[in-house]
Amino acid sequence: MLTRLSAYGAGWPPRRRIVFAATALACLLVLATLTALLVGHDTHPKTSPAHPTHDSTASPSAAKEPAAGGGAVAGPPRTSDPVAFAKAAAAMLWTYDTRTTSHEQQLAGMKAWMTGEDVYGDWASVSAQMPDPTLWSRMADQEQHATATVAEGHYPAAFRQALAENPSEITTAYIYAVTVTGEQTITWSHGGSGAEERSVTLAVQCRPSADCSLVAIAPAVAP
């Protein structure tokens, strides 16, 4: 999100990675990059249906988890469509306004999108998209703010293939991998501005008869 949200989140803890492997995201975890994800803390961001139909570098945030809600951060939509939710989540990650929103408010707003099922949720990978408080303050000095335009969203090929081969896997946690692409426009004081293409792969949980929620920033996968 912020100065350059093209970085992925922090590496997944081994316990959560194993749980993920048992779900529909198993197809992602067989990638060669998984070993690095266990020890790395940097990532890089890139939608489709409620039932299969259809980045910027930042410093890690403080380990303390904020309470849900707060600030000018958009709230999660009420939808059971993984693609629609992922597109909205990507727009949220790529949008910020240091003129009106504090560092803690931004984190709290992001937290409101997370799944309430801690065994699956990887807050570290999401909060890692935030710059640290000092950098945020410097951004605020420059009145830095960003808007996002989402181009499209889809299920990555690896996810679609794994789901086709083992359709029952999704019923364990109802977690979908969705890749979103778009553009982030950043503006700062004295007329400065710039735009950059963005992409992020998100893990989204959409249980039947329930609104979707964000699980994690997922590893890079083939489109």
C-alpha positions in Angstrom: 0.0 0.0 0.0 1.7 3.1 1.0 4.9 4.5 -0.3 5.2 1.4 -2.5 2.7 -1.4 -1.6 4.2 -3.7 -4.1 5.9 -5.6 -1.3 4.3 -8.7 0.0 3.7 -9.2 3.7 5.9 -10.9 6.3 6.6 -14.6 5.9 4.0 -17.0 7.1 4.6 -18.9 10.4 5.1 -22.6 9.9 1.9 -23.5 11.8 -0.3 -21.3 9.6 1.5 -22.4 6.5 0.7 -26.0 7.3 -2.9 -25.2 7.9 -3.1 -23.3 4.6 -1.7 -26.3 2.8 -4.7 -28.3 4.0 -7.0 -25.9 2.4 -7.7 -24.7 -1.2 -4.5 -22.8 -1.1 -2.5 -26.0 -1.1 -1.8 -25.4 -4.8 0.1 -22.2 -3.8 2.2 -23.8 -1.1 3.8 -26.3 -3.4 5.6 -23.6 -5.2 9.3 -23.5 -4.9 9.2 -20.1 -3.2 7.5 -21.5 -0.1 10.8 -22.3 1.7 11.8 -18.7 1.5 8.4 -17.6 2.9 9.0 -19.4 6.2 12.0 -17.1 7.0 11.4 -14.0 4.8 9.4 -10.9 5.9 9.1 -9.1 2.5 6.4 -9.7 -0.1 5.2 -8.2 -3.4 1.5 -7.7 -4.4 -1.5 -8.7 -8.1 -9.9 -11.6 -9.0 -13.0 -14.2 -10.0 -16.2 -15.8 -8.2 -17.7 -16.6 -4.8 -17.5 -20.1 -5.9 -14.9 -20.4 -8.6 -16.2 -17.9 -11.3 -14.3 -15.7 -11.6 2.4 -3.4 -4.8 4.8 -0.7 -3.0 7.7 -1.3 -0.6 7.0 -0.5 3.0 8.6 -1.1 6.4 7.0 -3.6 8.7 4.6 -2.1 11.3 4.8 -2.5 15.0 4.1 -6.0 16.3 1.1 -4.8 18.4 -2.2 -5.6 16.8 -4.7 -2.7 16.7 -8.4 -3.0 17.4 -10.5 -3.3 14.4 -11.9 -0.2 12.7 -10.8 3.4 12.7 -9.6 6.3 10.6 -10.6 7.1 7.0 -9.8 3.6 5.8 -12.7 2.1 3.8 -14.6 -0.7 5.5 -14.9 -4.2 4.0 -17.9 -4.8 1.7 -20.6 -7.2 2.6 -20.3 -9.8 -0.2 -19.9 -13.5 -0.5 -17.9 -13.2 -3.8 -14.2 -13.8 -3.3 -13.3 -11.8 -6.4 -15.4 -8.8 -5.6 -14.0 -8.8 -2.0 -10.4 -9.2 -3.2 -10.8 -6.2 -5.6 -12.1 -4.1 -2.8 -9.4 -5.2 -0.4 -6.7 -4.4 -3.0 -8.1 -0.9 -3.5 -8.1 -0.5 0.3 -4.4 -1.6 0.5 -3.4 0.8 -2.3 -5.4 3.8 -0.8 -4.3 6.0 2.1 -4.2 9.6 3.2 -1.6 10.7 5.7 -3.3 14.1 5.9 -6.4 12.8 7.7 -5.4 9.3 9.0 -2.9 8.4 11.7 -0.6 5.4 11.5 -2.7 3.6 14.2 -5.9 4.5 12.5 -4.6 3.1 9.2 -3.6 -0.2 10.9 -6.9 -0.4 12.7 -8.8 0.1 9.4 -6.8 -2.6 7.8 -7.4 -4.9 10.7 -11.2 -4.6 10.2 -10.9 -6.6 7.0 -9.3 -9.6 8.6 -10.9 -13.0 9.2 -11.9 -13.7 12.8 -10.5 -17.2 12.5 -7.0 -16.8 14.0 -5.9 -20.2 12.9 -6.0 -19.0 9.3 -5.5 -15.3 9.5 -2.0 -13.9 8.9 -2.2 -10.4 10.1 1.6 -10.1 9.9 1.6 -10.4 6.1 -1.1 -7.6 5.8 0.3 -5.2 8.4 3.7 -5.5 6.8 2.3 -3.4 4.0 2.4 -0.4 6.3 5.5 1.8 6.7 6.7 2.3 10.3 5.4 5.2 12.3 8.5 7.3 11.6 8.1 6.9 7.8 4.4 7.5 8.1 5.1 10.8 9.9 7.5 11.9 7.2 4.9 11.0 4.6 2.4 13.2 6.5 4.9 16.1 6.4 4.7 15.9 2.7 0.8 15.5 2.8 1.2 12.2 0.9 -2.0 10.4 -0.1 -2.9 7.8 -2.7 -5.8 6.6 -4.7 -6.3 3.3 -6.5 -8.0 2.1 -9.7 -8.6 -1.7 -9.9 -8.4 -3.1 -13.4 -9.4 -6.7 -12.9 -9.3 -9.8 -10.6 -9.0 -13.5 -11.2 -8.2 -16.9 -9.7 -4.6 -17.8 -10.5 -4.1 -20.7 -12.8 -2.5 -22.9 -10.0 -5.5 -22.3 -7.8 -8.0 -23.1 -10.5 -6.2 -26.3 -11.4 -5.9 -27.5 -7.8 -9.6 -26.7 -7.2 -10.6 -28.7 -10.3 -8.5 -31.7 -9.2 -9.6 -31.6 -5.5 -12.9 -29.6 -5.3 -13.6 -30.8 -1.8 -10.4 -29.1 -0.5 -12.2 -25.7 -0.5 -14.8 -26.9 2.1 -12.2 -27.1 4.9 -11.7 -23.3 5.3 -13.3 -21.8 2.2 -10.2 -19.9 1.4 -9.7 -18.6 -2.2 -6.6 -17.2 -3.9 -7.4 -14.1 -5.9 -5.0 -12.0 -8.0 -5.9 -8.3 -8.5 -4.2 -5.8 -10.8 -4.6 -2.1 -11.0 -2.9 1.2 -10.6 -2.0 3.4 -7.6 -1.7 7.1 -7.9 0.3 8.9 -5.2 0.1 12.7 -4.7 2.2 14.9 -2.3 2.6 18.5 -1.5 3.7 21.2 -4.0 1.9 19.4 -6.9 4.0 16.2 -6.8 2.3 13.1 -8.2 3.1 9.8 -9.8 1.3 6.5 -10.8 2.4 2.9 -10.8 0.9 -0.4 -11.8 0.1 -2.7 -8.9 -0.7 -6.4 -8.5 -1.4 -8.5 -5.4 -2.5 -12.0 -4.7 -4.8 -12.2 -1.7 -6.1 -15.1 0.3 -9.8 -14.5 0.9 -12.1 -16.5 3.2 -15.8 -16.8 2.0 -17.7 -19.3 4.0 -21.2 -20.2 2.8 -23.9 -17.7 4.0 -21.2 -15.4 5.4 -19.5 -12.2 4.3 -15.9 -12.6 2.9 -12.9 -11.6 4.9 -9.2 -11.2 4.3 -6.8 -13.9 5.3 -3.4 -12.9 4.1 -1.2 -11.5 1.4 -0.5 -14.7 -0.6 2.8 -15.8 -2.2 3.4 -15.0 -5.9 1.7 -17.4 -8.2 1.4 -17.9 -12.0 -1.4 -15.9 -13.4 
